[in-house]
Amino acid sequence: MALAVPLLNSNPSVANDLFSLTTLAAAFAETGQILPAVQTQEHALDVARQLSADSVVIDDLASTAARYRERLVHLEPARP
């Protein structure tokens, strides 16, 4: 997965391709880059909505984004 991040990130066709975006988000998450994973997954969700994707696809993308956000919350330092 670590090799997927630079390859997908450097490919301009990734910007609006749902499969590529979700793959990139997963690669970010797998390599511990949770904030980019959240941002990329949320971008995929925005693209899906713009394309009027099926509600099942949108729900799946939203669910995955929520899981990534949950991981992000656990990484943030506790505030006194």
N, C-alpha and C positions, 0 to 999 in steps of 0.2 A: 504494500500500500504506500509506503514512503516514496516510491518512485512515481506513483500515480499523481501525486500532488503537483510537482513541477511540470510534468507533461500536460496534465489537464489545465493547469493554471496558465500555461503559456499558449494555449490554443484559443484563438479568438472565436471559434465557432461554438465554444462552450457556453458563451454568454446567454443564449436563449434556447438551449437544448436541455430539456428536462432530465433525460437520462444522464447526460454529461454532468449537469449541475448536481444531481443527487449523488452521483459517483464521486464527484469532487468533494462534496460535503462529507460523505462517508470516509473518504481518504483523510480529510482534515481531522475528523473525529478519531479515527484509528491511530493517527500519529500524535494525538494529544493536543491538537490545535482546535480547541473547542469554540472559541469566538469566531474564527473563520468558518467553522462548520455551521454554526448558527446562522451567520450572515449569508452563506451560500445556500443553505436550505431554505431560508426565508425568501431569498431571491428566486429560487425555484418555485416556491409557493406563489409569489407574485406573478411569475411568468405563466404558471398554470392557470391562474385566475384570468389573466389577460387573454389567454388562448381559449377561455371557456372550457377548460378540461372537465372531464367527468367528475362528479362529486366524490366518487371513491378515490380517485387520484388525489384530489385536493385534500380530502380527509387524511389520506396516508402521508402526504407531504407535511401537513400541519402537525400530525402526531409525531413524526420524526423530528420536526423543528422543536416541538415541546420537549422531547426527550433530550435533545442537545442543550436546550436552555436550562433544563434541570441539572445537567452535568456542569454547566457553566456556573450555576448558583453555588454548587458544592466546591468549586475551585476558588471562588472569591474569598479573600480574607475576611474573617469576622470583624465586625466593627464594635468598638468598645461601648 
